[in-house]
Amino acid sequence: MKKALLIATALAVTSSALATGKLEIFSWWSGDEGPALEALVKLYKEKYPSVAVDNATVSGGAGTNAKAVLKTRMLGGTPPDSFQAHAGQELIGTWVVANRMEDLSPLFKSEGWSKVFPKDLVRLISSKGKIWSVPVNVHRSNVMWYNPAKLKQWGVTVPKTWPEFISTCATLKAKGVAAPLVVGENWTQQHLWESVMIGTLGAQGWEDLFSGKLKFTDPRVVGAFTTYGKVMDCANKDASGLSWQQASDRIIDGTSAFNIMGDWAAGYFTTTKKLAPGTGFGWAASPGTTKTFVMLADSFGLPKGAKNRTETMNWLKVLGSKEGQDAFNPLKGSIAARTDSDLSKYSTYSKSAATDWKNSKIVGSLVHGAVAPESFMSAFGAVIDQFVASKNSAGAAAAAQQLAIRSGFSK
Amino acid sequence: MKGLSKDRLWSIAVLTPSIILIAVFVYGFIARSVYVSMTDWGNDPAQALAENPVIRWVGLANYSELFSGFLQGRFRQELVSTIFFTVFFILGCLGLGLGLALILDRNPRGEGLWRTIFLFPMSLSFIVTGTIWRWMLQPQGGVNQAPTLLGAPPSTFGWLSSQDAVLKFDWNLLPLITASVVGIVLIVLAVQALRAGDRRRTLVAGLCAALLLVWAVFIGPNVKMLPAPELHGFNLALIGIIIAAVWQMSGYTMALYLAGLRGIPEELREAAKVDGASDAGMYRFVVFPLLAPITLSAMIILGHISLKIFDLVYAMAGPDNLSTSVPALNMYLTSFRQNQFSLGAAIGTVLLILVAFIIVPYLVSQFRQQEGHA
């Protein structure tokens, strides 16, 4: 009897010791994206009620501030338990090459994720045969947005290739549309560049470019730069003063005909602008990329030396689970990375994107961190800016090639 | 033991902590940054953030990369932009500040109120100023809408987004331009020395000038720092930022000048009037010369603010706008986004040297003056 009591007390002590578990989640999701993260945390707490979750959010779009804070913490030896990073090379080229992350392939195996995540995606988040992060959502970058009523009024159709786009642009200019295409600040121009490149080189060419098989100085790539220059000739001249939302506004008010932007624009059109999908705004894959899904994803990894390893593994399991992804994504305005998600929970646009996600060739986005490390991406902004000012294709291609060599993915 | 009186001991005890702190956190860190700038830390992404990175000594390679490397055109444009920015910013602040001070010096009604209004922008941070002015200088709003009040069509000037540049020159010509300018200055010095009858100075200055000019004529044109011509100039998008900066800091120069004007004894002005000086003459020959030291102080303070400027540009034009970028912004992006710590440290060191060019001669002259008074 006494013994049993002792065991019971011991058990109580151990379980209460387990109950004091802690988990620190480091992300840049605040403001509009906060509720989506909260939904995930809520789900986690339902499963592991005893764990105290510390939501260490550092606000600032695309993680501009959070990434700097993260660097100080990692270099200072106090990594957060799990931190947000764009899936792919942004994590691999920065932290994995520095040997600071733990291999997550055992987790993928035990949870059976290799079957539910598309192969192309798993390849993007792997290097050296190991998988490094758990993607929680997927956005599409190669979407062209337009105003259906306006296009009808101008009597043009949605162009299917970039050369067709350029001739449509000439038609529109003749009808008095000063800027048929609207672009915004620097990163949205890189975003456009990426669509032009993939639309011109094809998905395979794009992958070769970032695996070093195709050089930036290759005549095909230089030619694509020239196409990009012609596309930019269709664009507004006050680009660098516009945020992506302000650029999207010009589609709605009919100042411009087309805009290439990621599918967070759908959320902006429906939620903020109260427009009906299909009539208030229309969308198509950007020219030349119909069967290609250029993706970017937020993901979480496990840094070496995380204090609460078990809780973090549980957190990652929640992130990758079907209910986790379906709790998070409808609120975030993205789609689930898993192919088996419950589509009834998603908006009209997201349903169409989820179908494409299953049926298309998946490649990674440059500007959103999937295919190249930060060291390349950040410096590449200056190359694009110089190119837009000078329109020197060969020069820009040569500069990009040097950057690629410096970043270590090309020779 | 007169040297170690109680007072002395006290002063040593009180000063020691700050001396140690400054030695570590200012000079120690400067030395560390200069050291890092001469290594290759971060040039290899795999080593940048590793636990025990392999760091190699590379001497001045990062500096030569900055000034003549193919990829660093952005940095060179920023250096040129900074120089233009500094010149226009200082001229704007001094001109506007002096103008306001002269008006206020005439004791208008409600002078205290005006003084507060003009000085107020200085109490805002550059981030706040930048955000306000970004709204005002938007392509379709604010200032560009002003002409519509008079029924005219709205202006379309891209205050922060223009990609045009004026006063362009080829970076390859920089050594040539520098040599010519220094040579001409030396000739002027030599002529002055000749007039003053100082033969040695005439000879030294004249010889140096001749050497420089010979170099500029025969060797300079063939020096190529870059494989291809690279044009840099004054980007028109900087005008928006200069306006905001002048708005922020001209109140400060006004306050300085006003103090200076008030410090001029009334007797001096009266004496000038008795001697028959006109209003303009009085300012020209009595007031402005007395304001010269104030102008110098203002230039020093504005100069180092403008060389180090970061937050205003970040708030107004964002970090990725090449036509408005400045070296401090580039240093931040290079170090903390691209993880190229050594290159970032090199940019920081270049900035430090630029600021030192302004501050050190000023400190030396101040120090001499104090010695003279003591």
Interface residues (C-beta under 8 A of the other chain):
Chain A: T64 K67 A68 K71 M74 L75 G93 T94 W95 V97 A98 N99 R100 E185 N186 W187 K237 D238 A239 S240 G241 L242 P373 E374 S375 S378 A379 G381 A382 D385 Q386 V388 A389 G395 A398 A399 Q402 L403 R406 S407 G408
Chain B: N43 D44 P45 A46 Q47 A48 L49 A50 E51 F70 L71 G73 R74 L137 Q138 P139 Q140 T156 G158 W159 L160 S161 Q163 A228 A237 A317 G318 P319 D320 N321 L322 S323 L333 F336 R337 Q338 N339 Q340
